């Protein structure tokens, strides 16, 4: 039994040291990707944005919302897990609407709920109480700095 311990100890020691060694991303088959920069975005279809954000999160992408504005469905990008926002970027919020005319109240509720799931709890509450009732020709504006007060990370200058 003693000789088995003598032979097993170096193997065990090697395994422990090997497990403690840090792995590079390339060792895991992961390649570093550039940070996704979102800027000057005026919005678009809600469903497309939610699918894009879900894909970004699945891929563990890092993103920054910078520039002058992020309006309408661009705000759904606030649901990206690894995200920072520009302090001076203006975010424009309004409720769901259709380019074909008034939206049915059931769909208005549905799409409002969908959008709010991509916001922090405080922002979602504000959106559901106030901002979703505005639009589409007007938006409620919030700066990135104010979003920082709601828990969003402000990008380095």
C-alpha beads as a LAMMPS data file, in Angstrom:
LAMMPS data file: protein, C-alpha beads

157 atoms
156 bonds

1 atom types
1 bond types

-500.0 500.0 xlo xhi
-500.0 500.0 ylo yhi
-500.0 500.0 zlo zhi

Masses

1 110.0

Atoms # bond

1 1 1 0.000 0.000 0.000
2 1 1 2.899 2.342 0.770
3 1 1 4.371 1.921 -2.710
4 1 1 0.972 2.729 -4.252
5 1 1 0.868 5.968 -2.230
6 1 1 4.394 6.870 -3.371
7 1 1 3.410 6.403 -7.003
8 1 1 0.016 8.111 -6.659
9 1 1 1.260 11.209 -4.799
10 1 1 3.266 12.718 -7.709
11 1 1 0.348 12.059 -10.070
12 1 1 -2.121 13.662 -7.672
13 1 1 0.230 16.631 -7.153
14 1 1 0.520 17.104 -10.937
15 1 1 -3.252 16.950 -11.371
16 1 1 -3.821 19.534 -8.648
17 1 1 -1.226 21.910 -10.094
18 1 1 -2.606 21.410 -13.580
19 1 1 -6.120 22.209 -12.412
20 1 1 -4.903 25.374 -10.740
21 1 1 -3.168 26.675 -13.858
22 1 1 -5.209 29.393 -15.563
23 1 1 -6.565 28.628 -18.993
24 1 1 -6.341 31.134 -21.783
25 1 1 -9.459 31.803 -23.841
26 1 1 -7.728 30.213 -26.824
27 1 1 -7.207 27.008 -24.783
28 1 1 -10.981 26.751 -24.517
29 1 1 -11.582 27.472 -28.182
30 1 1 -12.859 30.972 -27.402
31 1 1 -11.510 33.854 -29.384
32 1 1 -11.516 37.395 -28.056
33 1 1 -14.056 39.505 -29.889
34 1 1 -14.082 43.253 -30.136
35 1 1 -16.493 45.156 -27.927
36 1 1 -19.806 45.772 -29.679
37 1 1 -20.324 49.547 -29.964
38 1 1 -23.909 50.774 -30.342
39 1 1 -24.379 54.426 -31.233
40 1 1 -26.734 56.751 -33.073
41 1 1 -29.485 54.126 -33.092
42 1 1 -33.024 55.412 -33.700
43 1 1 -34.763 52.071 -33.117
44 1 1 -36.569 49.420 -35.147
45 1 1 -38.832 46.384 -34.687
46 1 1 -39.030 45.230 -31.058
47 1 1 -38.962 41.517 -31.889
48 1 1 -35.750 41.854 -33.901
49 1 1 -34.063 43.751 -31.055
50 1 1 -35.030 41.206 -28.418
51 1 1 -33.659 38.367 -30.551
52 1 1 -30.435 40.312 -31.110
53 1 1 -29.971 41.011 -27.381
54 1 1 -30.670 37.373 -26.538
55 1 1 -28.035 36.322 -29.094
56 1 1 -25.486 38.819 -27.701
57 1 1 -26.078 37.488 -24.178
58 1 1 -25.812 33.848 -25.302
59 1 1 -22.460 34.671 -26.906
60 1 1 -21.289 36.522 -23.765
61 1 1 -20.497 39.617 -25.830
62 1 1 -19.415 42.854 -24.218
63 1 1 -21.171 46.007 -25.457
64 1 1 -21.159 49.773 -25.023
65 1 1 -23.979 52.171 -25.858
66 1 1 -22.301 55.446 -26.735
67 1 1 -22.832 58.439 -28.976
68 1 1 -25.548 61.046 -28.901
69 1 1 -28.728 58.959 -28.891
70 1 1 -30.284 55.559 -28.357
71 1 1 -34.004 55.878 -29.054
72 1 1 -37.008 53.608 -29.146
73 1 1 -36.186 49.890 -29.436
74 1 1 -32.476 50.719 -29.152
75 1 1 -33.203 50.909 -25.416
76 1 1 -33.754 47.128 -25.446
77 1 1 -29.957 46.880 -25.693
78 1 1 -30.005 47.852 -21.999
79 1 1 -30.753 44.164 -21.473
80 1 1 -27.235 43.161 -22.515
81 1 1 -25.594 41.627 -19.438
82 1 1 -22.041 42.893 -20.041
83 1 1 -22.848 46.507 -20.875
84 1 1 -21.832 50.050 -20.136
85 1 1 -23.560 53.246 -21.239
86 1 1 -22.133 56.618 -22.188
87 1 1 -22.801 59.184 -19.463
88 1 1 -23.946 61.778 -22.012
89 1 1 -25.839 59.428 -24.318
90 1 1 -29.543 60.318 -24.429
91 1 1 -31.937 57.378 -24.268
92 1 1 -35.415 57.985 -25.687
93 1 1 -38.304 55.866 -24.394
94 1 1 -41.850 55.490 -25.673
95 1 1 -44.436 52.755 -25.787
96 1 1 -44.957 50.174 -28.529
97 1 1 -46.766 51.292 -31.651
98 1 1 -47.439 50.192 -35.203
99 1 1 -46.553 52.088 -38.339
100 1 1 -49.974 50.964 -39.631
101 1 1 -51.971 52.875 -37.020
102 1 1 -53.177 52.419 -33.449
103 1 1 -52.077 49.227 -31.743
104 1 1 -54.623 46.903 -30.151
105 1 1 -54.599 47.245 -26.316
106 1 1 -53.770 43.537 -25.874
107 1 1 -50.702 43.878 -28.111
108 1 1 -49.776 47.156 -26.427
109 1 1 -49.661 45.340 -23.067
110 1 1 -47.803 42.378 -24.532
111 1 1 -45.060 44.420 -26.212
112 1 1 -44.753 46.755 -23.198
113 1 1 -44.099 43.721 -20.996
114 1 1 -41.588 42.340 -23.491
115 1 1 -39.664 45.618 -23.554
116 1 1 -39.689 46.020 -19.775
117 1 1 -38.067 42.596 -19.302
118 1 1 -34.896 44.019 -20.883
119 1 1 -34.644 46.874 -18.361
120 1 1 -33.395 46.961 -14.771
121 1 1 -36.203 46.698 -12.185
122 1 1 -36.252 50.447 -11.475
123 1 1 -36.215 51.396 -15.140
124 1 1 -38.868 48.783 -15.956
125 1 1 -41.193 50.174 -13.279
126 1 1 -40.773 53.726 -14.613
127 1 1 -41.274 52.533 -18.193
128 1 1 -44.477 50.652 -17.325
129 1 1 -45.886 53.561 -15.288
130 1 1 -44.937 56.457 -17.542
131 1 1 -42.796 56.105 -20.649
132 1 1 -44.853 53.458 -22.432
133 1 1 -47.773 55.896 -22.584
134 1 1 -45.722 58.359 -24.657
135 1 1 -45.086 58.267 -28.377
136 1 1 -44.486 57.424 -31.042
137 1 1 -43.763 61.006 -32.105
138 1 1 -42.400 61.977 -28.729
139 1 1 -40.008 60.276 -26.326
140 1 1 -39.137 60.563 -22.665
141 1 1 -35.408 61.283 -22.479
142 1 1 -33.000 59.891 -19.901
143 1 1 -29.221 60.364 -19.935
144 1 1 -26.766 57.559 -19.408
145 1 1 -25.672 59.346 -16.236
146 1 1 -29.218 59.002 -14.873
147 1 1 -29.292 55.340 -15.900
148 1 1 -26.154 54.957 -13.787
149 1 1 -28.291 55.884 -10.777
150 1 1 -30.533 52.944 -11.694
151 1 1 -27.648 50.491 -11.628
152 1 1 -26.271 50.667 -15.161
153 1 1 -22.491 50.860 -15.544
154 1 1 -21.126 54.095 -17.008
155 1 1 -18.430 53.586 -19.666
156 1 1 -14.971 54.997 -19.059
157 1 1 -14.407 58.263 -20.910

Bonds

1 1 1 2
2 1 2 3
3 1 3 4
4 1 4 5
5 1 5 6
6 1 6 7
7 1 7 8
8 1 8 9
9 1 9 10
10 1 10 11
11 1 11 12
12 1 12 13
13 1 13 14
14 1 14 15
15 1 15 16
16 1 16 17
17 1 17 18
18 1 18 19
19 1 19 20
20 1 20 21
21 1 21 22
22 1 22 23
23 1 23 24
24 1 24 25
25 1 25 26
26 1 26 27
27 1 27 28
28 1 28 29
29 1 29 30
30 1 30 31
31 1 31 32
32 1 32 33
33 1 33 34
34 1 34 35
35 1 35 36
36 1 36 37
37 1 37 38
38 1 38 39
39 1 39 40
40 1 40 41
41 1 41 42
42 1 42 43
43 1 43 44
44 1 44 45
45 1 45 46
46 1 46 47
47 1 47 48
48 1 48 49
49 1 49 50
50 1 50 51
51 1 51 52
52 1 52 53
53 1 53 54
54 1 54 55
55 1 55 56
56 1 56 57
57 1 57 58
58 1 58 59
59 1 59 60
60 1 60 61
61 1 61 62
62 1 62 63
63 1 63 64
64 1 64 65
65 1 65 66
66 1 66 67
67 1 67 68
68 1 68 69
69 1 69 70
70 1 70 71
71 1 71 72
72 1 72 73
73 1 73 74
74 1 74 75
75 1 75 76
76 1 76 77
77 1 77 78
78 1 78 79
79 1 79 80
80 1 80 81
81 1 81 82
82 1 82 83
83 1 83 84
84 1 84 85
85 1 85 86
86 1 86 87
87 1 87 88
88 1 88 89
89 1 89 90
90 1 90 91
91 1 91 92
92 1 92 93
93 1 93 94
94 1 94 95
95 1 95 96
96 1 96 97
97 1 97 98
98 1 98 99
99 1 99 100
100 1 100 101
101 1 101 102
102 1 102 103
103 1 103 104
104 1 104 105
105 1 105 106
106 1 106 107
107 1 107 108
108 1 108 109
109 1 109 110
110 1 110 111
111 1 111 112
112 1 112 113
113 1 113 114
114 1 114 115
115 1 115 116
116 1 116 117
117 1 117 118
118 1 118 119
119 1 119 120
120 1 120 121
121 1 121 122
122 1 122 123
123 1 123 124
124 1 124 125
125 1 125 126
126 1 126 127
127 1 127 128
128 1 128 129
129 1 129 130
130 1 130 131
131 1 131 132
132 1 132 133
133 1 133 134
134 1 134 135
135 1 135 136
136 1 136 137
137 1 137 138
138 1 138 139
139 1 139 140
140 1 140 141
141 1 141 142
142 1 142 143
143 1 143 144
144 1 144 145
145 1 145 146
146 1 146 147
147 1 147 148
148 1 148 149
149 1 149 150
150 1 150 151
151 1 151 152
152 1 152 153
153 1 153 154
154 1 154 155
155 1 155 156
156 1 156 157
